[in-house]
Amino acid sequence: MKNELNELLAQSPFIPFDLVMNSGDRYEVRTASMAVIAKDLLHIFRPKSDRRDVLRLTEISSLEVLEPA
């Protein structure tokens, strides 16, 4: 999963994607600057906010790439 995330975040032009967790929760990644991988964690920074979500890479069940607009 880590390699797939690195590839998605490095794409140029960037293509937005959603993360689906084992719990069924979903997280939107709309720009590459919203997400940072650190060891076995993924930090997702929320736009227009000081908040972030910290996710374990092992708890991500799938990545859903969105169609370009």
ABEGO torsion letter per residue (X at the ends): XAAAAAAAAABOBBBBBBBBBAAGBBBBBABAAABBBBEABBBBBBBGBABBBBBBAAABABBBBBBBX
